[in-house]
Amino acid sequence: MKKLFLVIFLFLHVGILIINNSVMTRETYVDFFDQKSNYFDFICGEIIRHPFFQIYGKYTGIETGYGFFGFNVRSTGFVINEYCGKTSNPEFNSLEAENRYGSLRSLYIDYLKYQFPENRKTNQVDGMLEDYLDLVLKNVSAFSMRGKVVDCDSVLTGYYILEVPKLVDLNNGAELNYELLPVKKFVYAIGK
Amino acid sequence: MNFYLSRNLFMPLVNRILDIFVYKIGFINPVWISSFRIYGSLIFLFHFLSILPDFYTFWGQNAIVNPDIMDANIDNIVPTVYDIHQLINKYVALGFQTVVSSFAIIYMISLISLTLGFMSKISAAIALLTHLVLMQSINIFIYGVDFMTTICLFYFLIFPVGKYHSLDAYFLKKSNPDNFDHGIFLRLFQIHWCLAYFFSGLSKALGPTWWNGEAIWKALNSYNQAGLFNPELWMPYPLLMTLMGISTVLLELLFPIGVSVKILRKPWIACIIMMHIGIGALLGLYFFSIVMILINLVGFWFPYFKAQTIFSR
């Protein structure tokens, strides 16, 4: 009986892995190449968002897709604090903390997708998400000010996308100029 | 009736499946499973220790983003430290820092216990749950390695990781199980990572940028704050970046074939390990790379050690 249960579990686990990854790959493909999704896509999406799949995926770790850097590498984003005209980012004691702080970018990359939808007629950002992201930036602003002398009355915290010139353009003689494109800004008034 | 059905209908099928997937692969060196537990838990422990200088910056009451705000962003599938603190405070007054520190200490102790192979199942369950709670509590600051940790801790829980080179095996004097006991889990582990690499390669292959070097160039400029090399150094070598992109796609997409053909297995794993060393050095994702290297070694290299080595006795 132990063998039977093990084989059933093996098939279930692998089955969920295959379904999860196939659907995620298909959804990213449809999204990235701006294709029309069909009814089958809808059904599959509903399946992997079923509470059973969500709970099982969360506790086993298989909720994550493996398309890291797939289709197209995500643009790099930075959360930058400016105080009294100077950059004033939070200081950390470890490289791991910097890596974790850097992962904040994924929160805003999704925002960017909704904010500037390609071939979509309306801005899809709802008010609650907008408020939430502002709140996160406000927290980051306040944190960046800790232990610093208050000389100015506000901190400007913004989320910027790093625009990297394309390799093909560089090969054709273009200059290597990095550009920071502002996506979202928040002014934190100290003391308010 | 059910018992009759399971015995006469399913069991021959189950045995046939096991024949193909487990018994016919011959000798499997159990060193893979003990290495997975020992090195895996040590890596997760060091990964956690590396954030300790900034622990309260992320998990504290006055963290970089307040715990209640991070708690608002998530589903309720796994509770956060904030939720648990709220629950505890209905009965006992305990500080937030005390609760979060307790979770961190329990997590570290469970990992040490796993390394030693002491009450392996219980330790794995505790490590998995505390890890999930800790990561859910800082859900806007998690990245790839955290998901890999969850997967490995889940496998620590279901695999017989305490049966070899562990205090459990020493004290309980358990007889070593046969191939089936760890062979079926090895197959599950291998299938998982074959699928992972295949889907990773497939999504890369479907986009144009991995075939012309643009993806590698963009990736080099992505995480470079912790990388060892300046991305500008790569600029004069576009062909090299194109080759790196194409080989990444092929290595990942054809991974299931590469590791299944005996003659190709070792060179393939060596190439994948080199790829992960590259990711670590160029993109600064050191712990992610270390975990992926360990997964490749324990899943596709160690089980095929020919004889009982000093490590597998």
Interface residues (C-beta under 8 A of the other chain):
Chain A: M1 K3 L4 L6 V7 F9 L10 H13 V14 L17 I18 N21 S22 M24 T25 T28 Y29 F32 Q54 I55 K58 Y59 T60 G61 I62 E63 T64 G65 Y66 G67 F68 F69 G70 F71 N72 V73 R74 S75 T76 P90 F92 N93 S94 L95 E96 A97 E98 N99 R100 Y101 G102 S103 L104 L107 Y132 L135 V136 N139 V140 F143 L162 V164 K166 L167 V168 L170 N171 L176 Y178
Chain B: S6 F10 M11 V14 N15 I17 L18 H47 S50 I51 L52 P53 D54 T57 F58 A63 I64 V65 N66 I69 A72 N73 D75 I77 V78 L128 L132 I138 I140 F141 I142 Y143 G144 F147 M148 T149 T150 I151 C152 L153 F154 I158 F180 I184 R187 L188 I191 H192 L195 A196 Y197 F199 S200 L202 S203 K204 L206 G207 T209 N212 G213 E214 A215 W217 K218 A219 N221 S222 Y223 Q225 A226 E232 M235 P238 M241 G284 L285 Y286 F287
